[in-house]
């Protein structure tokens, strides 16, 4: 009977397993340390009109309006409403939350609507879901404006799995009315 030997370069030793364990720990640590895309209050220039107060220290949670308890104006039929992103701030002395939400379908990526929620009123629709956009970033700035980024489509012929537009969104409030502005930039594929 002959002895079968594995070549030295094909054997795994202690050094190999230490490197594998370190690599796995780095991936898990990176995933746990990554920040969520829930939005944040960011600094901006002061402007005439509404102002948002900066986030209090981490020990005090920022007051927010819970979007899960709001009656968002989405026609979802039998599907529940899912909030994909949210950001909270104190606007003119009252807590507000801006939320991107969509109908939670079993397949695909349904479009988002963006809603401003205050404790004492109905949700204000900033972006209807009928625009067909998927919101990827959302924030309330210190000047009281709401900023966001979304993915979209240049025409109905573009496959839904391959958005070809980046849409930068901005909403500002003047005299109690919210107005929106968007900039659409083509995304070039590889």
N, C-alpha and C positions, 0 to 999 in steps of 0.2 A: 504494500500500500504506500502511495506517495503522499507526502505532506504538501498541502496547498498553502502557500504564503501569499498574503495580501501585500502589494508594494507599499513602501513607506509613505508615499504621497497620498495614498488612498485611506490610510488609517487615521481615525480621529482620536486625538489624545486630550489631555486636560486643557492644554492651551486652546484647542479648537472649541471646546464646550464653554470655556470662560468667555471667549469672544462672542459665541452665539448668545449666551445669557446676557452679556453687556448690550448687545444689539437689541435684543428683545426688551430689555429694561429701558433703553433709550426711546424706543417706539412707544411703549406704554406710558412712560413719563411725559413724552411730548404730547400724546393724546390727552392725558389728564391735565396737563398744564395749559393747553390751548384755551383761549377765551372763546366764549360762545358768540354767535352773531345776533345777539339780542338788542344791539344798539346801545348807545351811550350818549350822555350829555357831553358835547365837545365845545371847546372854546371858539368864540367868534367875535366879530366886531359889534359893538353896541350900535343900535339903530333906534330911530324914533319908532315907537309902537310897543308891542308886547315884549317883555323880557322874561327869560327863563333863568331861574336861579341855579347855580352850579350844584352838582351832587354833594350832599353832606358827606362827612367822613365815613369810612367804611363801617364803623361801629353802628351808625344809624342808617337803617334801610331807607331808601328813597320812597316816599309815598307814591303809590300808583293806583290807577283804576284798573281792576282786574278785567281783561278782555273776555275771559271765559264766562263772566257773569253778564256781559253786555249782549243786547239783542242786535247783532250786526246785520245790516241789510244785504244779506246774501241769499239767493234762491238756490238751496242745496238739495231740495227734494228729500229723499230718505237718508242722505249722507250728513254726517256731523260737520260742524265748522271747526277748522284747525287754524290756530294762530301760529304762523311761521316765524315772525319777528316782532319784537316790541321794544319800545324805548319810553322811559318815564322822565318827567321833569315837573317842576313847579312853575306854572305859567301864570303870570299876574296874580301870584299868591295862592293859586289853587292847583292841586295835583292833577296832571293830565297824563294820558298814555296814548301814544300813537302805535297802531298795530297793523301789521300786514297779515291778512287772513284769507283762507280759501276753503272751498268745499273739499272735504277729505274723501277723495275717490279711491277706489280699489286699485286703479292703474293710472299711469301717466302723471303729469305734473299739472294740476289745474291752475288757472291764473289767480293772482292775488288781487285783492282790493286793499286799499289803505284807509284806515279810519282813525279819527281823532276822538278820544273818549275822555269825557269830563265826568266828575261825580254827579253833577247836577244837570244832566241833559242827555238828549239823544245823540248817538254817534254822528259825527260829521264825516261824510264821505269825501276824502281827498282824491282818491283814485278808484274808480269803479272796476270791478273784476272784468267787465266787458271789454276793457282795453287790451286784455290778453297778455299782460306782463307778469313775469315772475320776479318778485322783489328779493334782492340779495343783500341789501344794506339799508338800515333805517336809523335815523338819529334825530334828536331834538337839539338844536344848537342853542348856545347861550343868548343869541339875539332873538330867540323865540321862533325862528324858522324851523321847518321840518325838511330834512334832506334825505334822499334815498337814491339807490341805484337798482336798476332792474335789467332783466334780459327780455328781449322781445323779437318780433319778426317783421321783416320789411314788406311781406305780402302773404296772402293765404297759401301761396304755392311753396313756401319754405317749410320743410319738414318740421314738425313740432318737437322733434328730439334734437334739433340743431338750431337754436336761436342765432340770428345773424345781426342783432342790434344790441348795443349797450345804451341804456336810457338813464341819463342823470336827471333826477327829479328834485324840485324845490317847491315848497309851499310857504307862503308868507301871509300874514294876517294884517289887513289894513281896514280900519273902521269896522271891525267885527266880522269881516268877510274874508275867507281863505281863498287865495288865488294860487294857481299852480303854473309852473313853468317846467318844460322838459327839453332836453337836448338829446337827440338820437345820433349815435355814432355807429357806423358799420363795423362789424367785427370780422376781420379777415381770417379765414380758416388756414390751416397749414397746408 
